[in-house]
Amino acid sequence: MNISGIIIAGGKSRRMGFDKTQIKHRQQTFLMHAIKLLENFTDDIIISTNRPIQTPYKQIPDTIKDIGPMGGLYTCLSQIKTSTALVIPADMPLLNTKVIAYLLKQSNPKLLLNLLEIDQQPQMLTGLYHKNIIPYLTKLIEQKNYRLRSLLRQMPAKLIPADSFRDNLLNVNTPNELKKIISKYEE
């Protein structure tokens, strides 16, 4: 499958209190982990961020500011070279190639949206997004509806059960979540 990679790294890290992408876990930053993970699947990687970061990959600030991940996704999808993007967040330090390979194998290329889900809850920032989703994002933005889950009411999507990968899909938003991951999963 010819895909692009998008790393959502533009958050303000308010709950963490500092830039999460620069947290080190297993000898690399969260952002570097996400980059190295995507490099296993594509060499066309862009990073959605609103602050400059050290990386060899293209960094794209949101064209529409302060609307959360939807702004980054909207902007990056319009910049990718392929029709489909593998989207991952920068704050999932346990995400690995096994999970991504499962997502790719289980996805339906005829659908515009393929997402992993845990306990029937879609993981909106871990999935495959087709470029043709941009008009749906535009419509939601015009309606000032910035919840990515609203896309699920707009189109058919494949939700791929990933309960067996629950730990791999933990994201880090607070110092407490960081402590739990480090204490439970540090090598």
Summary of the structure (lengths in Angstrom):
residues: 187
radius of gyration: 15.4
end to end distance: 32.9
largest distance: 46.1
contacts: 590
relative contact order: 0.18
helix: 36%
strand: 22%
